[in-house]
């Protein structure tokens, strides 16, 4: 397992536990299209583990690390892209 992944998972779960999550407008639309709500997103994030990781890349928009996860949820394979800014809660960027 990559060294950064343990730290990232801990931060994601901490942010989810404290409800410090923000969905972008695009992510909110995609979550709603799946029949989910922000509380469902929180539950999914709380359950992420290293097996769900699809790596990380630098965001072309913000220059920040974007962490990508793949998870089977409600029969759908969803892609979860997260940015963990230093001063703000986790931000779900998109599911696609």
C-alpha positions in Angstrom: 0.0 0.0 0.0 1.3 3.5 -0.8 2.5 5.5 2.2 0.1 8.4 1.5 -3.0 6.2 1.3 -3.3 5.4 5.0 -3.0 9.1 5.9 -5.6 10.0 3.2 -8.1 7.4 4.3 -7.8 8.6 7.9 -8.4 12.2 6.9 -11.4 11.3 4.6 -13.0 9.3 7.4 -12.3 12.0 9.9 -13.9 14.6 7.6 -16.9 12.4 7.0 -17.3 11.7 10.7 -17.3 15.4 11.5 -19.6 16.1 8.5 -17.0 18.4 6.9 -17.8 17.5 3.3 -18.7 19.6 0.4 -20.0 18.4 -2.9 -19.3 20.3 -6.1 -22.5 21.2 -8.1 -21.6 18.5 -10.6 -21.1 15.8 -7.9 -24.4 16.8 -6.2 -26.2 16.3 -9.5 -24.5 12.9 -10.0 -25.2 11.8 -6.4 -28.9 12.8 -6.8 -29.1 10.9 -10.2 -28.0 7.8 -8.3 -30.8 8.3 -5.8 -28.4 9.1 -3.0 -28.1 12.1 -0.7 -25.2 13.7 1.2 -25.7 11.4 4.1 -25.3 8.4 1.8 -22.1 10.0 0.5 -20.8 10.3 4.0 -21.6 6.6 4.7 -19.7 5.6 1.5 -16.7 7.7 2.5 -16.7 6.2 6.0 -16.4 2.8 4.5 -13.6 3.4 2.0 -10.5 1.3 2.4 -7.2 0.8 0.6 -8.8 -1.8 -1.8 -11.0 1.0 -3.1 -8.1 3.2 -4.1 -7.6 3.9 -7.8 -4.6 6.2 -7.1 -4.1 10.0 -7.1 -3.3 12.7 -9.6 -2.7 16.4 -9.5 -5.9 18.3 -10.4 -5.5 20.3 -13.6 -7.9 22.9 -12.2 -6.6 23.5 -8.7 -3.1 22.0 -8.7 -4.0 20.0 -5.6 -3.8 16.2 -5.1 -7.0 14.5 -6.2 -7.6 11.1 -4.7 -9.6 8.6 -6.8 -11.5 5.7 -5.4 -13.7 3.0 -7.1 -16.5 1.5 -5.0 -19.5 -0.7 -5.7 -22.5 1.0 -4.2 -26.1 0.0 -4.7 -25.1 -2.3 -7.6 -23.2 0.6 -9.4 -19.5 1.0 -9.7 -18.9 4.6 -8.8 -15.7 6.7 -9.1 -15.1 9.0 -6.2 -12.7 11.9 -6.7 -11.7 13.8 -3.5 -9.6 16.8 -2.8 -8.5 17.3 0.7 -7.5 21.0 1.1 -5.6 21.9 4.2 -8.1 24.4 5.6 -11.4 23.1 4.3 -13.3 19.8 4.7 -13.2 17.1 2.0 -14.7 18.0 -1.3 -16.3 15.4 -3.6 -15.5 16.5 -7.1 -17.3 14.0 -9.3 -18.3 10.4 -9.5 -17.3 10.0 -13.2 
